[in-house]
């Protein structure tokens, strides 16, 4: 497609969307790709891949231990203890991590579901209960509390802001990795990424892999993106993004609420 103008490509194609964002982040990248030799283009690709893999690996190492602190009962230790340097006792092998990974709508304590024994496999589009506020799922309203759990917010701040921001209110809209990458608001891709990282941290999987059938992370990640990109869910997604920005970037313009109907401010602006 090298002779096809970018504007002629499908805007619905997710990979194209990501590519456009990459070009916005690095203005000279397109020029290098168009005018560089085959060796230079391959080198650019290797650098992008190396950077992405390195960042993902660093986030995995940080969250593996940090997540245990966030899920521990307030003022108490996790019983039985979970290893911090090994994941052999994580996932469905432990009462606490297993209950958080239990698909919404299922009862972790129901022996007929066989989650604890491993007899029942969980697909990536069977979203775990840890995505929900207070780990509570409303069968009549699946959007209620979705992706609003404290665990996710802690993980997001830890990765994109700084570890100390988890327990403190940030004093600026940008800091840490967010500042380095010019982030001033939460994105749908970053939400899906953090949810996937937390899923992996809670699981017993040792390697973050596309072929991992235990956690089915690739399906999980893309199922979230599919929801976020669905035009029919735009109202809920926009409300979700606004909620997230209040948690992470409280002074960002993206957190502004719509002007209340019949308010004096609205009447002045409509004059």
Order of alpha helices (4+ residues) and beta strands (2+ residues): alpha-alpha-alpha-alpha-alpha-alpha-alpha-alpha-alpha-alpha
